[in-house]
């Protein structure tokens, strides 16, 4: 998760919402991503989507079997769909997303039995640190003292 937090810091340096992700296979990071929606003018440029693309390219395959995604914020509906489609084995996230979380908060698309793939799920890893990234960013954005 510390590596994902490092990716989130890169997003914050660009004044992007600080969300970061890494994908690990056999103890090696094969994909990294951080939020780039504003910079790229692309609504799909979420940290998870970028990391999934990079990992797929690294493996030369779209199936990310036996891979784990670490992400600082609970995945949204789009990212949850991409996680299921890419067959990621496991997702570990830091803090919940009360407005768009689809790994248990609003719904759980990652473990929906009607889909063709269910993902192992771990939540709350370095939760305070992950939540603090977002809280601090939005306070600064709104001109409030941290």
C-alpha angles and dihedrals in degrees: 000000000000089000091052089051088053089055090050089054089057090055092050091052087060092047090252122138101276105246121139137182141185131187119214130197122178091349094306127109107237099169137030133182145165133188112285103161096122096040095048097033086230121131090201094056095105120147093251094050092051092047092048091051092048093047092048090051091048091052096038088231138089093220109087095192115170091016129125125213117210113194131170095222131041109265121261123228094272094049092043088055091050090048091054092044093050091050095232108185098214141013124200117187135182111213136010124255107220092188102046110003113145099174095079109312103084094003137332111244092161093067100032106141093208091065123084093244135038122198128215109242136206121176137186099040108157085348097166093050093047093047091047091057090059097039092050093046094052093045090054091045091054092045096249124141114255 
